[in-house]
Amino acid sequence: MFNLIAIKDTVPVAPKAFGLDPALCIQDALNKKFANKLIPDRGLGLSVFDILTAEDGRVTWGNGQMYYKVSFRLMLFAPFVGEVIVGKVLSCTPSYIRITLGFFEDIYVPPSLLPPNSMYDENERRFFWYSGEQDLDATALANTLKSERFYYDPGEPIRFRVDTIEWHEHEPGPPVDRSQTTEEDEEKDPKEKAGYVILANVSEQGLGLTNWWDEAGDEYEEEAE
């Protein structure tokens, strides 16, 4: 889920920081540039892991800043397809279940990657899974007892498998006047705005809310006793 990549870059340090430790100034400048930024086709930059080399700083004419040529290692969030991860359910819409890891929230479970006998409950505004053995149609699922349904509750830990990783390029548009934005603009689907999207699969045995399988294990132990 986390990788290290080596990068070479030139870092500017402002004159007001000349009296400070250069290593700290360089690391701070690198984190401002790369932390929480997408590295195309690689992953999400988290923080500088360490600085490998740094040449003597040079002051250029014009702005008085000190420039350092450095090589360093950056920690990335870069899960691979097939990796199993535990996050938390963030929200549900009829189009997907959204999952958060705390520092990354563009993880989505579309209905096609839910287990059989799954359905969106319009009243509860959540997806649920009915664990019956037979495959039911939408009408039959809608008539199942709520006590027999397993709902994807927001805030609950969920185990998923990375199914697909998508990169989307968004062309920068004209400057937006925030005072003129409408509620529709503010409520635009976050999946459409994301540049880095993970599609998650919870249709396999052991995936889904972790407490489902904990409860199943407890019941099995009780029956064995």
Buried (B, 14 or more C-beta within 10 A) or exposed (E): EEBEBEBEBEBBBEEEBBEEEBEEBBBBBBBEBBBEEBBEEBBBBBEBBEBEEBEEBEEEEEEEBBBBBBEBBBBBBBBEEEEBBEBBBBBBBEEBBBBBBEEBBBBBBBEEBBBEBBBBBEEBEBBBBBEEEEEBEEEBBEEBEEEEBBBBBBEBEBBBBBBEBEEEEEEEEEEEEEEEEEEEEEEEEBBEEBEBBBBBBBBEEEBBBBEBBEEEEEEEEEEEE
